[in-house]
């Protein structure tokens, strides 16, 4: 995904290691925006699945996690960056993009199922 540097500055980036720590301590919710096929192939344990195509229609589900950081992820970070922008425009403030997506998660030797 092509982004200008000013667009990137508005999107909070978080590493897979930081994401794992926040998620395991229940300070954050991992949201996977990949397709159903990608999710079924493998996903991060405990993540919730809201495909990009369904994000706008399922935003109310994310409001139930108020008070926790929402960490969006996809395969490598492009779709999830777009998801962060969509959520920010909808008024979500505590939302970040997991830098490098599930590919970086696996490179960090973190678990998938």
C-alpha positions as CSV (number, residue, x, y, z in Angstrom):
1,X,0.0,0.0,0.0
2,X,1.4,3.4,-1.0
3,X,1.2,5.9,1.8
4,X,2.6,9.4,2.0
5,X,4.8,10.0,5.0
6,X,2.2,12.3,6.5
7,X,-0.4,9.5,6.4
8,X,2.0,7.1,8.2
9,X,2.7,9.7,10.9
10,X,-1.0,9.5,11.8
11,X,-1.1,5.8,12.1
12,X,0.3,4.4,15.4
13,X,2.6,1.4,14.6
14,X,3.3,-1.3,17.1
15,X,5.6,-4.3,16.8
16,X,4.4,-7.9,17.1
17,X,6.3,-8.4,20.4
18,X,4.6,-5.3,21.9
19,X,1.3,-6.5,20.5
20,X,1.7,-9.9,22.1
21,X,2.5,-8.4,25.5
22,X,-0.4,-6.1,25.5
23,X,-2.8,-8.9,24.2
24,X,-1.6,-11.4,26.8
25,X,-2.1,-8.9,29.6
26,X,-5.6,-8.1,28.2
27,X,-4.7,-4.4,27.6
28,X,-5.4,-4.9,23.9
29,X,-7.5,-6.8,21.4
30,X,-5.9,-8.1,18.2
31,X,-8.2,-7.7,15.2
32,X,-7.4,-9.7,12.0
33,X,-8.7,-8.0,8.9
34,X,-7.6,-10.7,6.4
35,X,-10.0,-12.8,4.3
36,X,-11.8,-15.8,5.6
37,X,-9.5,-18.1,3.6
38,X,-6.4,-16.5,5.2
39,X,-7.9,-16.7,8.7
40,X,-8.8,-20.4,8.2
41,X,-5.3,-21.2,7.0
42,X,-3.7,-19.7,10.2
43,X,-4.4,-17.0,12.7
44,X,-3.1,-15.6,16.0
45,X,-4.6,-17.3,19.0
46,X,-7.2,-15.1,20.7
47,X,-7.5,-12.6,17.8
48,X,-10.9,-11.7,16.6
49,X,-11.7,-11.9,12.9
50,X,-13.3,-9.0,11.1
51,X,-12.5,-9.1,7.4
52,X,-11.8,-5.7,5.8
53,X,-14.9,-6.1,3.6
54,X,-17.0,-6.3,6.8
55,X,-15.2,-3.7,8.9
56,X,-17.7,-0.8,8.5
57,X,-20.7,-3.0,9.1
58,X,-19.2,-4.6,12.2
59,X,-17.7,-1.5,14.0
60,X,-20.2,-1.8,16.8
61,X,-18.5,-5.1,17.8
62,X,-15.3,-3.1,18.3
63,X,-17.0,-0.5,20.5
64,X,-17.6,-3.3,23.1
65,X,-13.8,-3.3,23.7
66,X,-13.8,0.4,24.8
67,X,-10.9,1.0,27.2
68,X,-8.6,-1.5,25.4
69,X,-6.2,-0.7,22.6
70,X,-7.3,-2.2,19.2
71,X,-4.4,-3.6,17.3
72,X,-5.3,-4.2,13.7
73,X,-3.3,-6.7,11.6
74,X,-3.3,-8.4,8.2
75,X,-0.6,-10.3,6.3
76,X,2.0,-7.6,6.1
77,X,0.4,-4.3,7.2
78,X,-1.3,-2.7,4.2
79,X,-4.9,-3.6,4.8
80,X,-4.6,-3.1,8.5
81,X,-3.2,0.4,8.0
82,X,-6.3,1.2,5.9
83,X,-8.4,-0.3,8.7
84,X,-6.8,2.0,11.3
85,X,-7.6,5.0,9.1
86,X,-11.2,3.9,8.7
87,X,-11.6,3.4,12.5
88,X,-9.9,6.7,13.2
89,X,-12.3,8.5,10.9
90,X,-15.2,6.8,12.7
91,X,-14.0,8.2,16.0
92,X,-11.8,5.4,17.4
93,X,-8.8,6.8,19.2
94,X,-6.9,3.9,20.7
95,X,-6.2,2.0,17.6
96,X,-2.8,0.9,16.1
97,X,-1.4,-1.1,13.2
98,X,0.7,-4.2,13.9
99,X,3.8,-3.5,11.9
100,X,4.6,-6.3,9.4
101,X,1.3,-8.2,10.1
102,X,1.2,-11.9,10.7
103,X,4.3,-12.4,8.7
104,X,6.3,-10.4,11.2
105,X,4.5,-12.1,14.0
106,X,5.7,-15.5,12.8
107,X,9.2,-14.2,12.2
108,X,9.2,-13.2,15.8
109,X,8.5,-16.8,16.6
110,X,5.1,-16.0,18.1
111,X,2.3,-18.6,18.0
112,X,-0.3,-19.1,15.3
113,X,-3.0,-21.7,15.1
